[in-house]
């Protein structure tokens, strides 16, 4: 399995490196052991975190509430939980 995507007990863990304040929101490839995601939202008052959850949920066809920020509230390096989602769907929809 990929370093940035892990599966255990039916829950996927997605490790991302976020670049807030970008021109547009997009998946930008890899950044070390994390998937790099550029976000148009600024890193102010949790806007980038909310935009990240919404972006990932939209790309995977999930409800926003189905994507959980496990760690990295104030960091660029974040870990997301995606319960009930298959790794193949994540790889395909995130363009990997």
The first five atom37 places (N, CA, C, CB, O) and aatype in JSON, in Angstrom:
{
  "aatype": [20, 20, 20, 20, 20, 20, 20, 20, 20, 20, 20, 20, 20, 20, 20, 20, 20, 20, 20, 20, 20, 20, 20, 20, 20, 20, 20, 20, 20, 20, 20, 20, 20, 20, 20, 20, 20, 20, 20, 20, 20, 20, 20, 20, 20, 20, 20, 20, 20, 20, 20, 20, 20, 20, 20, 20, 20, 20, 20, 20, 20, 20, 20, 20, 20, 20, 20, 20, 20, 20, 20, 20, 20, 20, 20, 20, 20, 20, 20, 20, 20, 20, 20, 20, 20, 20, 20, 20, 20, 20, 20, 20, 20, 20, 20, 20],
  "atom_mask": [
    [1, 1, 1, 1, 1],
    [1, 1, 1, 1, 1],
    [1, 1, 1, 1, 1],
    [1, 1, 1, 1, 1],
    [1, 1, 1, 1, 1],
    [1, 1, 1, 1, 1],
    [1, 1, 1, 1, 1],
    [1, 1, 1, 1, 1],
    [1, 1, 1, 1, 1],
    [1, 1, 1, 1, 1],
    [1, 1, 1, 1, 1],
    [1, 1, 1, 1, 1],
    [1, 1, 1, 1, 1],
    [1, 1, 1, 1, 1],
    [1, 1, 1, 1, 1],
    [1, 1, 1, 1, 1],
    [1, 1, 1, 1, 1],
    [1, 1, 1, 1, 1],
    [1, 1, 1, 1, 1],
    [1, 1, 1, 1, 1],
    [1, 1, 1, 1, 1],
    [1, 1, 1, 1, 1],
    [1, 1, 1, 1, 1],
    [1, 1, 1, 1, 1],
    [1, 1, 1, 1, 1],
    [1, 1, 1, 1, 1],
    [1, 1, 1, 1, 1],
    [1, 1, 1, 1, 1],
    [1, 1, 1, 1, 1],
    [1, 1, 1, 1, 1],
    [1, 1, 1, 1, 1],
    [1, 1, 1, 1, 1],
    [1, 1, 1, 1, 1],
    [1, 1, 1, 1, 1],
    [1, 1, 1, 1, 1],
    [1, 1, 1, 1, 1],
    [1, 1, 1, 1, 1],
    [1, 1, 1, 1, 1],
    [1, 1, 1, 1, 1],
    [1, 1, 1, 1, 1],
    [1, 1, 1, 1, 1],
    [1, 1, 1, 1, 1],
    [1, 1, 1, 1, 1],
    [1, 1, 1, 1, 1],
    [1, 1, 1, 1, 1],
    [1, 1, 1, 1, 1],
    [1, 1, 1, 1, 1],
    [1, 1, 1, 1, 1],
    [1, 1, 1, 1, 1],
    [1, 1, 1, 1, 1],
    [1, 1, 1, 1, 1],
    [1, 1, 1, 1, 1],
    [1, 1, 1, 1, 1],
    [1, 1, 1, 1, 1],
    [1, 1, 1, 1, 1],
    [1, 1, 1, 1, 1],
    [1, 1, 1, 1, 1],
    [1, 1, 1, 1, 1],
    [1, 1, 1, 1, 1],
    [1, 1, 1, 1, 1],
    [1, 1, 1, 1, 1],
    [1, 1, 1, 1, 1],
    [1, 1, 1, 1, 1],
    [1, 1, 1, 1, 1],
    [1, 1, 1, 1, 1],
    [1, 1, 1, 1, 1],
    [1, 1, 1, 1, 1],
    [1, 1, 1, 1, 1],
    [1, 1, 1, 1, 1],
    [1, 1, 1, 1, 1],
    [1, 1, 1, 1, 1],
    [1, 1, 1, 1, 1],
    [1, 1, 1, 1, 1],
    [1, 1, 1, 1, 1],
    [1, 1, 1, 1, 1],
    [1, 1, 1, 1, 1],
    [1, 1, 1, 1, 1],
    [1, 1, 1, 1, 1],
    [1, 1, 1, 1, 1],
    [1, 1, 1, 1, 1],
    [1, 1, 1, 1, 1],
    [1, 1, 1, 1, 1],
    [1, 1, 1, 1, 1],
    [1, 1, 1, 1, 1],
    [1, 1, 1, 1, 1],
    [1, 1, 1, 1, 1],
    [1, 1, 1, 1, 1],
    [1, 1, 1, 1, 1],
    [1, 1, 1, 1, 1],
    [1, 1, 1, 1, 1],
    [1, 1, 1, 1, 1],
    [1, 1, 1, 1, 1],
    [1, 1, 1, 1, 1],
    [1, 1, 1, 1, 1],
    [1, 1, 1, 1, 1],
    [1, 1, 1, 1, 1]
  ],
  "atom_positions": [
    [[0.85, -1.18, 0.0], [0.0, 0.0, 0.0], [0.89, 1.25, 0.0], [-0.96, 0.0, 1.23], [2.06, 1.18, 0.39]],
    [[0.37, 2.33, -0.42], [1.1, 3.59, -0.5], [1.36, 4.16, 0.89], [0.34, 4.6, -1.35], [0.59, 3.92, 1.82]],
    [[2.46, 4.92, 1.04], [2.8, 5.52, 2.33], [1.71, 6.47, 2.83], [4.12, 6.26, 2.23], [1.46, 6.53, 4.03]],
    [[1.09, 7.2, 1.94], [0.11, 8.21, 2.34], [-1.29, 7.65, 2.53], [0.07, 9.3, 1.32], [-2.19, 8.38, 2.94]],
    [[-1.48, 6.37, 2.23], [-2.79, 5.74, 2.32], [-2.66, 4.41, 3.04], [-3.41, 5.55, 0.92], [-1.97, 3.5, 2.58]],
    [[-3.34, 4.3, 4.18], [-3.29, 3.06, 4.96], [-4.71, 2.61, 5.28], [-2.47, 3.25, 6.27], [-5.63, 3.43, 5.42]],
    [[-4.87, 1.29, 5.4], [-6.19, 0.75, 5.72], [-6.07, -0.21, 6.89], [-6.8, 0.03, 4.49], [-5.2, -1.08, 6.9]],
    [[-6.94, -0.04, 7.89], [-6.97, -0.93, 9.05], [-8.39, -0.96, 9.62], [-5.95, -0.48, 10.13], [-8.99, 0.09, 9.87]],
    [[-8.91, -2.14, 9.81], [-10.24, -2.32, 10.42], [-11.34, -1.55, 9.69], [-10.2, -1.89, 11.87], [-12.23, -1.01, 10.33]],
    [[-11.28, -1.51, 8.37], [-12.32, -0.85, 7.59], [-12.27, 0.66, 7.57], [-13.63, -1.26, 8.09], [-13.2, 1.31, 7.09]],
    [[-11.17, 1.24, 8.09], [-11.01, 2.69, 8.11], [-9.73, 3.04, 7.34], [-10.96, 3.25, 9.57], [-8.66, 2.51, 7.64]],
    [[-9.86, 3.92, 6.36], [-8.68, 4.4, 5.65], [-8.09, 5.6, 6.38], [-9.03, 4.77, 4.19], [-8.82, 6.44, 6.91]],
    [[-6.78, 5.67, 6.38], [-6.06, 6.81, 6.93], [-5.32, 7.46, 5.78], [-5.08, 6.4, 8.1], [-4.51, 6.82, 5.11]],
    [[-5.6, 8.72, 5.54], [-5.0, 9.47, 4.44], [-4.1, 10.55, 5.03], [-6.1, 10.1, 3.53], [-4.56, 11.42, 5.77]],
    [[-2.8, 10.5, 4.7], [-1.85, 11.49, 5.18], [-1.65, 12.53, 4.09], [-0.48, 10.82, 5.58], [-1.32, 12.2, 2.95]],
    [[-1.86, 13.8, 4.43], [-1.76, 14.87, 3.43], [-0.85, 15.99, 3.91], [-3.14, 15.43, 3.11], [-0.69, 16.23, 5.11]],
    [[-0.25, 16.66, 2.95], [0.5, 17.88, 3.19], [-0.29, 18.98, 2.49], [2.0, 17.79, 2.66], [-0.51, 18.92, 1.27]],
    [[-0.72, 19.98, 3.24], [-1.62, 21.0, 2.71], [-0.86, 22.29, 2.43], [-2.77, 21.27, 3.7], [-0.03, 22.73, 3.23]],
    [[-1.15, 22.88, 1.28], [-0.62, 24.19, 0.92], [-1.8, 25.15, 0.81], [0.22, 24.14, -0.42], [-2.42, 25.24, -0.25]],
    [[-2.13, 25.87, 1.9], [-3.26, 26.81, 1.85], [-2.9, 28.07, 1.08], [-3.72, 27.18, 3.27], [-1.72, 28.38, 0.88]],
    [[-3.92, 28.79, 0.66], [-3.72, 30.06, -0.03], [-3.27, 29.91, -1.47], [-2.72, 30.88, 0.71], [-2.72, 30.85, -2.04]],
    [[-3.49, 28.76, -2.07], [-3.11, 28.52, -3.47], [-4.11, 29.19, -4.41], [-3.03, 27.0, -3.76], [-5.17, 29.64, -3.98]],
    [[-3.76, 29.24, -5.67], [-4.64, 29.83, -6.68], [-5.94, 29.05, -6.81], [-3.93, 29.9, -8.03], [-7.02, 29.63, -6.96]],
    [[-5.85, 27.7, -6.76], [-7.04, 26.85, -6.83], [-6.8, 25.58, -6.02], [-7.4, 26.5, -8.31], [-5.65, 25.21, -5.75]],
    [[-7.87, 24.92, -5.64], [-7.77, 23.68, -4.88], [-7.54, 22.53, -5.86], [-9.05, 23.43, -4.03], [-8.26, 22.38, -6.84]],
    [[-6.51, 21.7, -5.55], [-6.17, 20.59, -6.43], [-5.23, 19.62, -5.73], [-5.54, 21.09, -7.72], [-4.56, 19.98, -4.76]],
    [[-5.18, 18.4, -6.23], [-4.2, 17.42, -5.79], [-2.94, 17.72, -6.57], [-4.71, 15.93, -6.0], [-2.97, 17.82, -7.8]],
    [[-1.8, 17.86, -5.86], [-0.57, 18.29, -6.51], [0.52, 17.23, -6.51], [-0.06, 19.52, -5.85], [1.68, 17.55, -6.77]],
    [[0.19, 15.97, -6.23], [1.19, 14.92, -6.26], [1.6, 14.52, -4.86], [2.4, 15.35, -7.06], [0.81, 14.58, -3.92]],
    [[2.86, 14.13, -4.73], [3.36, 13.68, -3.44], [4.32, 14.69, -2.83], [4.06, 12.33, -3.58], [4.99, 15.44, -3.54]],
    [[4.35, 14.69, -1.52], [5.29, 15.53, -0.76], [5.84, 14.63, 0.35], [4.58, 16.85, -0.16], [5.23, 14.5, 1.41]],
    [[6.98, 14.01, 0.1], [7.52, 13.05, 1.04], [6.61, 11.84, 1.14], [7.71, 13.69, 2.43], [6.33, 11.19, 0.13]],
    [[6.15, 11.53, 2.34], [5.26, 10.39, 2.56], [3.79, 10.8, 2.62], [5.64, 9.66, 3.84], [2.96, 10.07, 3.16]],
    [[3.47, 11.97, 2.06], [2.1, 12.5, 2.13], [1.63, 12.91, 0.73], [2.02, 13.7, 3.1], [2.43, 13.21, -0.15]],
    [[0.32, 12.91, 0.56], [-0.29, 13.41, -0.66], [-0.41, 14.92, -0.53], [-1.7, 12.74, -0.91], [-0.99, 15.41, 0.45]],
    [[0.12, 15.67, -1.48], [0.07, 17.13, -1.4], [-1.22, 17.64, -2.02], [1.3, 17.76, -2.11], [-1.58, 17.29, -3.14]],
    [[-1.92, 18.48, -1.24], [-3.16, 19.09, -1.71], [-3.04, 20.6, -1.56], [-4.39, 18.54, -0.93], [-2.79, 21.12, -0.47]],
    [[-3.22, 21.3, -2.67], [-3.24, 22.77, -2.64], [-4.68, 23.2, -2.41], [-2.67, 23.39, -3.97], [-5.61, 22.66, -3.0]],
    [[-4.85, 24.2, -1.53], [-6.19, 24.7, -1.21], [-6.27, 26.2, -1.47], [-6.56, 24.39, 0.26], [-5.34, 26.94, -1.14]],
    [[-7.36, 26.63, -2.05], [-7.57, 28.05, -2.3], [-7.89, 28.81, -1.01], [-8.69, 28.24, -3.31], [-7.73, 30.03, -0.96]],
    [[-8.33, 28.12, 0.0], [-8.72, 28.76, 1.27], [-7.49, 29.21, 2.05], [-9.57, 27.8, 2.13], [-6.45, 28.55, 2.0]],
    [[-7.6, 30.33, 2.76], [-6.48, 30.81, 3.58], [-6.42, 30.04, 4.91], [-6.62, 32.32, 3.85], [-7.43, 29.49, 5.36]],
    [[-5.23, 30.0, 5.53], [-5.1, 29.29, 6.8], [-5.53, 30.16, 7.99], [-3.65, 28.83, 7.0], [-4.76, 30.34, 8.94]],
    [[-6.73, 30.68, 7.94], [-7.24, 31.59, 8.97], [-8.52, 31.01, 9.55], [-7.49, 33.02, 8.39], [-9.42, 30.61, 8.81]],
    [[-8.61, 30.97, 10.87], [-9.83, 30.55, 11.58], [-10.36, 29.19, 11.12], [-10.91, 31.59, 11.4], [-11.58, 29.0, 11.06]],
    [[-9.48, 28.25, 10.79], [-9.91, 26.92, 10.41], [-10.49, 26.8, 9.01], [-10.89, 26.44, 11.37], [-11.03, 25.75, 8.66]],
    [[-10.4, 27.86, 8.21], [-10.98, 27.82, 6.86], [-10.29, 26.78, 5.97], [-10.89, 29.19, 6.21], [-10.95, 26.11, 5.18]],
    [[-8.97, 26.66, 6.09], [-8.25, 25.68, 5.27], [-8.64, 24.26, 5.67], [-6.72, 25.88, 5.4], [-8.78, 23.39, 4.8]],
    [[-8.8, 24.0, 6.96], [-9.22, 22.67, 7.4], [-10.6, 22.32, 6.87], [-9.21, 22.58, 8.94], [-10.82, 21.21, 6.38]],
    [[-11.52, 23.25, 6.96], [-12.88, 23.03, 6.45], [-12.85, 22.8, 4.93], [-13.8, 24.22, 6.79], [-13.55, 21.94, 4.41]],
    [[-12.04, 23.59, 4.24], [-11.93, 23.44, 2.79], [-11.31, 22.09, 2.43], [-11.1, 24.59, 2.19], [-11.71, 21.47, 1.45]],
    [[-10.33, 21.64, 3.21], [-9.71, 20.34, 2.96], [-10.72, 19.21, 3.09], [-8.54, 20.12, 3.93], [-10.8, 18.35, 2.22]],
    [[-11.48, 19.22, 4.16], [-12.48, 18.17, 4.38], [-13.52, 18.18, 3.27], [-13.17, 18.34, 5.75], [-13.92, 17.13, 2.77]],
    [[-13.97, 19.37, 2.89], [-14.97, 19.5, 1.81], [-14.38, 19.04, 0.48], [-15.46, 20.95, 1.7], [-15.07, 18.37, -0.29]],
    [[-13.14, 19.4, 0.2], [-12.48, 19.03, -1.06], [-12.34, 17.51, -1.18], [-11.1, 19.7, -1.17], [-12.69, 16.93, -2.2]],
    [[-11.83, 16.87, -0.13], [-11.64, 15.42, -0.15], [-12.99, 14.72, -0.26], [-10.88, 14.96, 1.11], [-13.13, 13.77, -1.02]],
    [[-13.97, 15.16, 0.51], [-15.3, 14.56, 0.45], [-15.9, 14.69, -0.95], [-16.23, 15.21, 1.5], [-16.46, 13.72, -1.47]],
    [[-15.79, 15.85, -1.56], [-16.33, 16.07, -2.9], [-15.64, 15.19, -3.92], [-16.19, 17.55, -3.29], [-16.3, 14.59, -4.77]],
    [[-14.31, 15.08, -3.85], [-13.56, 14.27, -4.81], [-13.89, 12.78, -4.68], [-12.07, 14.48, -4.61], [-13.83, 12.04, -5.67]],
    [[-14.24, 12.35, -3.47], [-14.54, 10.94, -3.24], [-16.03, 10.63, -3.27], [-13.98, 10.51, -1.92], [-16.42, 9.47, -3.14]],
    [[-16.87, 11.65, -3.44], [-18.3, 11.45, -3.47], [-18.87, 11.08, -2.11], [-18.64, 10.39, -4.46], [-19.84, 10.32, -2.02]],
    [[-18.28, 11.61, -1.06], [-18.71, 11.34, 0.31], [-19.38, 12.57, 0.91], [-17.52, 10.89, 1.19], [-19.21, 13.68, 0.41]],
    [[-20.13, 12.36, 1.97], [-20.65, 13.49, 2.75], [-19.47, 14.13, 3.49], [-21.78, 13.03, 3.74], [-18.52, 13.43, 3.86]],
    [[-19.53, 15.43, 3.72], [-18.46, 16.12, 4.46], [-18.25, 15.49, 5.83], [-18.79, 17.6, 4.61], [-17.12, 15.44, 6.33]],
    [[-19.33, 15.03, 6.43], [-19.24, 14.43, 7.77], [-18.53, 13.08, 7.76], [-20.63, 14.27, 8.36], [-18.17, 12.57, 8.82]],
    [[-18.31, 12.49, 6.58], [-17.64, 11.19, 6.48], [-16.13, 11.32, 6.47], [-18.1, 10.47, 5.23], [-15.42, 10.31, 6.53]],
    [[-15.62, 12.53, 6.4], [-14.17, 12.77, 6.41], [-13.84, 13.47, 7.72], [-13.72, 13.63, 5.17], [-14.38, 14.52, 8.04]],
    [[-12.93, 12.86, 8.47], [-12.6, 13.38, 9.81], [-11.12, 13.76, 9.88], [-12.92, 12.33, 10.89], [-10.26, 13.02, 9.41]],
    [[-10.85, 14.92, 10.47], [-9.48, 15.36, 10.7], [-8.99, 14.73, 12.0], [-9.38, 16.92, 10.74], [-9.42, 15.13, 13.08]],
    [[-8.1, 13.74, 11.88], [-7.61, 13.04, 13.06], [-6.52, 13.81, 13.76], [-7.11, 11.66, 12.67], [-6.52, 13.92, 14.99]],
    [[-5.57, 14.36, 12.99], [-4.48, 15.13, 13.59], [-3.99, 16.18, 12.61], [-3.33, 14.21, 14.02], [-4.21, 16.08, 11.4]],
    [[-3.3, 17.19, 13.16], [-2.74, 18.24, 12.32], [-3.61, 19.48, 12.23], [-2.5, 17.72, 10.96], [-3.56, 20.19, 11.23]],
    [[-4.39, 19.75, 13.25], [-5.31, 20.9, 13.24], [-4.61, 22.2, 12.83], [-5.94, 21.07, 14.62], [-5.16, 22.97, 12.05]],
    [[-3.4, 22.45, 13.33], [-2.7, 23.7, 13.05], [-1.42, 23.47, 12.24], [-2.35, 24.41, 14.34], [-0.58, 24.37, 12.14]],
    [[-1.27, 22.3, 11.66], [-0.07, 21.94, 10.91], [-0.41, 21.77, 9.44], [0.57, 20.66, 11.47], [-1.57, 21.57, 9.08]],
    [[0.6, 21.86, 8.59], [0.4, 21.55, 7.17], [0.3, 20.04, 6.95], [1.54, 22.13, 6.33], [-0.31, 19.59, 5.98]],
    [[0.9, 19.26, 7.84], [0.88, 17.81, 7.78], [-0.34, 17.32, 8.55], [2.21, 17.19, 8.36], [-0.43, 17.52, 9.76]],
    [[-1.28, 16.69, 7.85], [-2.55, 16.3, 8.47], [-2.85, 14.83, 8.2], [-3.7, 17.17, 7.95], [-2.38, 14.26, 7.21]],
    [[-3.62, 14.23, 9.09], [-4.06, 12.86, 8.91], [-5.59, 12.87, 8.93], [-3.48, 11.92, 10.04], [-6.22, 13.39, 9.85]],
    [[-6.18, 12.29, 7.88], [-7.63, 12.23, 7.73], [-8.09, 10.79, 7.88], [-8.08, 12.82, 6.37], [-7.4, 9.87, 7.45]],
    [[-9.26, 10.6, 8.47], [-9.88, 9.29, 8.57], [-11.05, 9.22, 7.6], [-10.35, 9.0, 10.02], [-11.86, 10.15, 7.51]],
    [[-11.13, 8.1, 6.88], [-12.2, 7.89, 5.89], [-12.83, 6.53, 6.14], [-11.65, 7.99, 4.43], [-12.5, 5.56, 5.45]],
    [[-13.74, 6.43, 7.11], [-14.36, 5.13, 7.39], [-15.27, 4.68, 6.25], [-15.14, 5.19, 8.7], [-15.99, 5.49, 5.66]],
    [[-15.23, 3.38, 5.97], [-16.13, 2.81, 4.96], [-15.76, 3.12, 3.53], [-17.49, 3.27, 5.21], [-16.59, 2.93, 2.63]],
    [[-14.56, 3.61, 3.28], [-14.12, 3.94, 1.93], [-13.03, 2.95, 1.52], [-13.61, 5.42, 1.84], [-12.18, 2.59, 2.34]],
    [[-13.04, 2.52, 0.27], [-12.05, 1.56, -0.21], [-10.83, 2.28, -0.78], [-12.67, 0.63, -1.26], [-10.95, 3.34, -1.4]],
    [[-9.66, 1.7, -0.57], [-8.4, 2.29, -1.03], [-8.38, 2.5, -2.54], [-7.24, 1.41, -0.62], [-7.85, 3.51, -3.01]],
    [[-8.94, 1.56, -3.31], [-8.95, 1.7, -4.76], [-9.71, 2.94, -5.2], [-9.56, 0.48, -5.39], [-9.28, 3.64, -6.12]],
    [[-10.82, 3.23, -4.55], [-11.62, 4.4, -4.89], [-10.84, 5.67, -4.6], [-12.94, 4.4, -4.12], [-10.9, 6.63, -5.37]],
    [[-10.12, 5.69, -3.49], [-9.34, 6.87, -3.13], [-8.22, 7.1, -4.14], [-8.75, 6.71, -1.71], [-8.03, 8.23, -4.59]],
    [[-7.5, 6.06, -4.5], [-6.41, 6.21, -5.48], [-6.94, 6.71, -6.82], [-5.68, 4.87, -5.67], [-6.36, 7.6, -7.44]],
    [[-8.04, 6.13, -7.26], [-8.6, 6.48, -8.56], [-9.13, 7.91, -8.58], [-9.72, 5.51, -8.93], [-8.84, 8.66, -9.51]],
    [[-9.89, 8.3, -7.57], [-10.52, 9.6, -7.57], [-9.55, 10.74, -7.24], [-11.66, 9.61, -6.58], [-9.79, 11.88, -7.62]],
    [[-8.46, 10.43, -6.54], [-7.48, 11.46, -6.26], [-6.4, 11.52, -7.35], [-6.83, 11.21, -4.9], [-5.45, 12.29, -7.25]],
    [[-6.57, 10.72, -8.38], [-5.69, 10.81, -9.53], [-4.37, 10.1, -9.36], [-5.44, 12.21, -9.84], [-3.41, 10.46, -10.03]],
    [[-4.29, 9.11, -8.5], [-3.03, 8.39, -8.28], [-3.06, 7.05, -8.96], [-2.76, 8.21, -6.78], [-2.09, 6.3, -8.89]]
  ]
}
